[in-house]
Amino acid sequence: MSRAELLSPEGLRIDGRRPAELRKITSTTCVLSQADGSAYLEHGNTKVLAAVYGPREARHRALVLHDRAILNVELNVAPFSTGERRRRSKNDKRLLEMASFVKQTFEPVVIATLYPRSQIDIYLQVIQHDGGTLQACINATTMALIDAGIAMTDYVCACTAGWVEREAAIDLNYIEESSDTSEVTIAMLPKSSKITLTQMESRLHVDKLEEVFRLAGEGCKQMYEVMDKTIRDRAEDLARKMAV
Amino acid sequence: MRGHGTYIENEKVVSSVAGVVDRVNKLISVRPLHTRYTGEIGDVVVGRITEVAQKRWKVDVSARQDAILMLSSINLPGGVQRRKQESDELQMRSFFMEGDLVVAEVQAFFGDGAYSLHTRSLKYGKLRNGSFISVPPALVQRCKSHFHSLACGVDVILGLNGYIWVSAHVPQNLDEIDTELVYSNKNKEDITPRDRESIARVGNCIRALADEFIFINDTIISFAYEASLQYKLKDMNKKEIMHAIATEATTAVDNMKG
């Protein structure tokens, strides 16, 4: 199989973006009426729906912690989300791993000590998969948690970056992701620029790492702007409606 | 000073939730708009029994933990005020069973923040003859009374936890209530189809208002009910009709205020 040309001679990527350009982001909160908080997020063609229930009475007595809430993350990928229709089992190791990444990312950020003996459930549904699922899941979860009014010390903004042929590029899509590109996902707290998650599954030369990291960090900051705007607009909208 | 919804970082008060800022002198708190119920003592709440345990019931009040209703904080049947006996402990399910809806008042907090409820008034107790609606708790405000009888022959209980009970009107004379009937599971027999329609209509009005995130009180429900009369009941779940009803009700309230 001949490898696709990922970077054009002019320096544009396969979908016409520049290396440091994010895909179009669409985000809304409060999309589900039953959930305490919910968010829908699109990174280009990657579409994720997040629902947060809680803090609520914990379902499993054995897991209850008397001084803090427990987080529970479930991730599901729709069978129609990829080019080839495939049903994934609930115990797919990759999905479980990704769910635990999300859980670990949010555990230090959610102020769980405010909610003793309770449980916060986060359900993620990937509706369409076009690269960067983990970043989309983390960003959607942040927005859903904020929508649910759960106390957090900061936003968590995630972004991927990778080394595409001869340059560092952010927010890789499915074609770039699947053609042997080394890819890093980081999740950042934008206020303090602390990093709560770094994930990389392939090899990347150490000299290139710094550049990739810098770019991913910038992507996170951009993500923050978009998410913050959505959240503020939504809060203002609710406050205005209630003022009537 | 740091209030709810904030934390301190580098000696500055930072918000931890998205919402509106409340300031009382130096105390700064942030109130999230879309969240679960946080109660205060004296609140009237509607809840659903989730569990029957030793000398207590667990009640779902859409708070972050189930509230607790102690056997000692309900009115025991038998007319006179009396102490609980062993026989009462053994027949707790004859008072409240899993799935029953109750209206109660928040009596106290436990150390971990769970609420303790009581139903030691004839206003409180088991709910019958109606239907249940859940709205965001922020939409129900504290006011003098949470028990309302609307002109259309429907009673509404606005629980501060966002749980609302809409039921057929039952004439109440608090002196003559048969205490045996407080825990009965039977609906009254003469609920006419018209009553049923009114209940459904009021329920749909409340849903329409909640959908637009408008404060819910007895005045606006009455206005919404009047506004809804021009529509068929079955059309009231359509988005545009819900919106029209809510808008008409808010304008009516504004006109009344002048």
Contacts between the chains, C-beta under 8 A, distances in Angstrom:
chain1	res1	chain2	res2	distance
A	30	B	34	6.5
A	36	B	34	7.8
A	36	B	35	7.1
A	36	B	36	6.0
A	37	B	34	6.9
A	54	B	36	7.7
A	54	B	64	7.1
A	55	B	36	6.8
A	55	B	64	3.9
A	55	B	65	7.9
A	56	B	36	7.5
A	56	B	64	6.3
A	56	B	65	7.7
A	57	B	50	7.5
A	57	B	58	7.7
A	57	B	60	7.2
A	57	B	64	7.9
A	57	B	65	5.4
A	57	B	66	4.5
A	66	B	112	7.0
A	69	B	64	7.8
A	111	B	7	6.8
A	111	B	16	6.0
A	115	B	64	5.2
A	116	B	112	4.9
A	116	B	113	6.4
A	117	B	65	5.7
A	117	B	112	5.5
A	117	B	114	7.5
A	118	B	64	4.6
A	118	B	65	5.6
A	146	B	17	7.3
A	146	B	18	5.1
A	147	B	18	7.8
A	147	B	34	6.1
A	148	B	34	7.2
A	148	B	35	6.5
A	148	B	36	7.8
A	149	B	17	5.4
A	149	B	18	7.5
A	149	B	19	7.0
A	149	B	32	3.2
A	149	B	33	7.4
A	149	B	34	5.8
A	149	B	35	2.7
A	149	B	36	7.1
A	150	B	17	7.3
A	150	B	35	7.8
A	151	B	5	6.7
A	151	B	7	7.6
A	151	B	16	4.0
A	151	B	17	5.5
A	152	B	16	5.9
A	152	B	17	7.7
A	153	B	7	6.4
A	153	B	9	7.5
A	153	B	14	7.8
A	153	B	16	6.4
A	231	B	18	5.2
A	232	B	18	7.5
A	234	B	18	7.6
A	235	B	18	4.6
A	235	B	19	6.2
A	235	B	20	7.7
A	235	B	33	6.4
A	238	B	33	4.3
A	238	B	34	6.4
A	238	B	213	5.7
A	239	B	19	7.9
A	239	B	20	5.3
A	239	B	33	6.4
A	241	B	212	6.6
A	241	B	213	4.3
A	241	B	214	6.4
A	242	B	33	6.9
A	242	B	138	7.1
A	242	B	139	7.6
A	242	B	213	6.4
A	242	B	214	7.5
A	242	B	215	6.3
A	244	B	214	6.3
A	244	B	215	7.6
A	244	B	250	5.5
A	244	B	254	7.7
